[in-house]
């Protein structure tokens, strides 16, 4: 009788073996494969992860609700290659004609257009190993919220490299991939979701946002 070995933090596996061993893990436990190494999340803190995560989801959900053809996912497993299967805190993808697809067994395959991770600090592997994996696979934009350092980095893919957005004079950043997706950075860092959504609303149904929706429907 063949018994599937338990999955342990730090195991070095390929994606096929990783998926077999995740069958022994409870679904609520976050497990990721990054560069062939297994990462298993510790218990998530309220202010260190749960609360900021809810704000990110609220911001992205509002955009999705107003942008037919765009899909949002929370902690969905993404198959990138045989050594990398992350589970991003949030992702935004173009449903039709985008970089990723949903497999027959209900996993995302390929690089979503935008990924967001909630990191405790700049020491997190979200800003090192994961960042390089997402860059190599062509994730077009990558947002990392360093909660304890009160900092948000928004990277965008440019000729094989990640460059960072600088907020404009009003403290806003707008996505290059998703027109109208605007973030009021300081408002988010101060947990003012009402202002974050109010600013976002101003940039929805503008000419370039409506043109984007029109192109998604083609």
C-alpha positions as CSV (number, residue, x, y, z in Angstrom):
1,X,0.0,0.0,0.0
2,X,1.5,3.3,-1.1
3,X,1.0,6.1,1.5
4,X,1.4,9.7,0.4
5,X,4.0,11.4,2.7
6,X,2.9,14.4,4.6
7,X,3.7,17.8,3.2
8,X,6.2,19.8,5.3
9,X,7.5,23.3,5.2
10,X,10.8,23.4,3.4
11,X,10.2,20.2,1.3
12,X,11.8,20.3,-2.1
13,X,9.3,19.0,-4.7
14,X,8.1,19.4,-8.2
15,X,4.5,20.6,-8.8
16,X,3.1,17.1,-9.5
17,X,4.4,15.7,-6.2
18,X,3.4,18.9,-4.4
19,X,-0.2,18.5,-5.6
20,X,-0.3,14.9,-4.4
21,X,0.9,15.8,-1.0
22,X,-1.4,18.8,-0.6
23,X,-4.2,16.2,-0.5
24,X,-3.0,15.5,3.1
25,X,-3.4,19.1,4.2
26,X,-6.6,20.8,5.3
27,X,-8.0,23.2,2.7
28,X,-7.8,26.2,5.0
29,X,-4.0,25.9,5.3
30,X,-2.1,28.0,2.7
31,X,0.6,26.0,0.9
32,X,2.8,27.3,-1.9
33,X,5.6,26.0,-4.1
34,X,8.1,28.6,-5.0
35,X,11.3,27.6,-6.9
36,X,10.7,24.0,-5.9
37,X,10.5,24.8,-2.2
38,X,7.3,24.3,-0.1
39,X,6.1,27.2,2.0
40,X,3.3,26.7,4.5
41,X,1.8,29.8,6.1
42,X,1.7,30.2,9.9
43,X,-1.4,31.3,11.6
44,X,-2.4,34.7,10.0
45,X,-2.8,37.7,12.3
46,X,-5.7,40.1,12.2
47,X,-4.0,43.4,11.7
48,X,-0.9,41.8,10.1
49,X,-2.9,40.1,7.3
50,X,-6.6,39.6,7.7
51,X,-7.7,43.3,7.9
52,X,-5.5,44.7,5.1
53,X,-6.4,41.7,2.9
54,X,-10.1,42.6,3.3
55,X,-9.4,46.2,2.1
56,X,-7.6,44.9,-1.0
57,X,-10.4,42.6,-1.8
58,X,-13.0,45.4,-1.4
59,X,-11.0,47.7,-3.7
60,X,-10.6,45.0,-6.4
61,X,-14.1,43.7,-6.1
62,X,-15.5,47.2,-6.7
63,X,-13.4,47.4,-9.9
64,X,-14.5,43.9,-11.0
65,X,-18.2,44.7,-10.4
66,X,-17.9,47.7,-12.8
67,X,-15.7,46.0,-15.4
68,X,-17.3,43.0,-17.2
69,X,-14.8,40.6,-18.5
70,X,-12.4,40.9,-15.5
71,X,-12.3,38.3,-12.8
72,X,-11.1,38.5,-9.2
73,X,-9.9,35.6,-7.1
74,X,-9.0,35.3,-3.4
75,X,-6.2,32.8,-2.5
76,X,-6.6,30.8,-5.7
77,X,-3.8,28.3,-6.6
78,X,-1.9,29.3,-9.7
79,X,0.0,26.8,-11.8
80,X,3.0,28.5,-13.3
81,X,5.5,25.7,-14.1
82,X,6.8,22.5,-12.6
83,X,8.6,24.3,-9.8
84,X,6.1,27.1,-9.0
85,X,2.6,26.9,-7.7
86,X,1.8,30.0,-5.6
87,X,-1.4,30.9,-3.9
88,X,-1.6,34.7,-4.2
89,X,-3.7,36.7,-1.6
90,X,-5.5,38.3,-4.5
91,X,-5.4,38.2,-8.3
92,X,-7.1,40.1,-11.1
93,X,-7.3,38.4,-14.5
94,X,-8.8,39.1,-18.0
95,X,-11.3,36.3,-18.5
96,X,-11.3,36.1,-22.3
97,X,-8.0,36.5,-24.2
98,X,-5.9,37.1,-21.1
99,X,-2.7,35.4,-20.1
100,X,-4.3,32.8,-17.9
101,X,-7.0,30.2,-18.1
102,X,-9.0,28.0,-15.7
103,X,-8.1,24.3,-16.1
104,X,-10.6,21.4,-16.3
105,X,-9.7,20.6,-12.6
106,X,-10.4,24.2,-11.6
107,X,-7.0,25.7,-11.1
108,X,-5.6,28.8,-12.7
109,X,-2.9,28.1,-15.3
110,X,-0.6,30.8,-16.5
111,X,0.2,34.2,-15.2
112,X,-2.7,36.4,-14.2
113,X,-2.4,40.1,-15.2
114,X,-2.2,41.4,-11.7
115,X,-1.3,39.8,-8.3
116,X,-1.5,41.3,-4.8
117,X,0.3,39.9,-1.8
118,X,0.0,41.1,1.9
119,X,3.5,41.0,3.4
120,X,4.5,41.6,7.0
121,X,7.6,43.5,6.1
122,X,10.3,44.0,3.5
123,X,11.9,40.8,4.8
124,X,9.0,38.7,3.3
125,X,9.7,36.3,0.5
126,X,7.0,38.1,-1.4
127,X,9.6,40.7,-2.2
128,X,12.3,38.3,-3.1
129,X,11.7,34.8,-4.5
130,X,8.1,35.4,-5.3
131,X,8.8,38.7,-7.0
132,X,11.4,37.0,-9.3
133,X,9.0,34.1,-10.1
134,X,6.2,36.5,-11.0
135,X,8.6,38.6,-13.1
136,X,9.9,35.6,-15.1
137,X,6.4,34.4,-15.8
138,X,5.2,37.8,-17.0
139,X,2.7,38.8,-14.3
140,X,2.1,42.3,-15.7
141,X,1.6,44.0,-12.4
142,X,2.5,43.0,-8.8
143,X,1.4,44.8,-5.7
144,X,3.0,44.2,-2.3
145,X,1.5,45.8,0.9
146,X,4.2,45.8,3.6
147,X,1.8,46.1,6.5
148,X,4.1,46.8,9.4
149,X,6.3,49.2,7.4
150,X,3.2,51.0,6.1
151,X,4.4,50.8,2.5
152,X,2.9,49.7,-0.8
153,X,5.0,48.8,-3.8
154,X,3.3,48.5,-7.2
155,X,5.5,46.9,-9.8
156,X,4.9,46.7,-13.5
157,X,6.5,44.5,-16.1
158,X,8.7,46.3,-18.6
159,X,11.0,44.5,-21.1
160,X,11.6,41.6,-18.7
161,X,12.1,43.8,-15.6
162,X,9.9,45.0,-12.8
163,X,9.8,48.8,-12.5
164,X,7.8,50.6,-9.7
165,X,5.1,53.1,-10.0
166,X,5.5,56.5,-8.3
167,X,2.2,58.0,-7.0
168,X,1.2,61.2,-8.8
169,X,0.9,64.6,-7.1
170,X,-2.4,63.5,-5.7
171,X,-1.0,60.3,-4.2
172,X,-2.7,58.1,-6.8
173,X,-1.5,55.2,-8.9
174,X,-3.3,53.9,-12.0
175,X,-2.8,50.4,-13.5
176,X,-1.3,50.2,-17.0
177,X,-3.2,46.9,-17.6
178,X,-6.6,47.7,-16.1
179,X,-7.7,51.2,-17.1
180,X,-9.6,53.0,-14.3
181,X,-8.1,50.8,-11.6
182,X,-6.8,53.7,-9.4
183,X,-5.4,53.4,-5.9
184,X,-5.3,56.2,-3.4
185,X,-2.2,54.9,-1.7
186,X,-2.3,57.0,1.6
187,X,-6.0,56.3,2.1
188,X,-5.4,52.6,1.9
189,X,-2.5,52.7,4.2
190,X,-4.7,54.6,6.7
191,X,-7.5,52.1,6.3
192,X,-9.9,54.7,4.8
193,X,-11.8,52.4,2.5
194,X,-14.5,54.9,1.9
195,X,-12.0,57.3,0.3
196,X,-10.3,54.5,-1.6
197,X,-13.6,53.5,-3.2
198,X,-14.7,57.1,-3.8
199,X,-11.5,57.9,-5.7
200,X,-11.9,54.6,-7.7
201,X,-15.4,55.5,-8.6
202,X,-14.3,58.8,-10.2
203,X,-12.1,56.8,-12.7
204,X,-14.7,54.2,-13.6
205,X,-16.9,54.8,-16.7
206,X,-14.4,57.3,-18.1
207,X,-13.6,57.1,-21.8
208,X,-10.6,54.8,-21.5
209,X,-12.3,52.5,-19.0
210,X,-15.4,52.1,-21.2
211,X,-13.1,51.5,-24.2
212,X,-11.3,48.8,-22.2
213,X,-14.7,47.1,-21.4
214,X,-15.6,47.3,-25.1
215,X,-12.4,45.6,-26.1
216,X,-12.9,42.9,-23.5
217,X,-16.2,42.0,-25.1
218,X,-14.7,41.4,-28.6
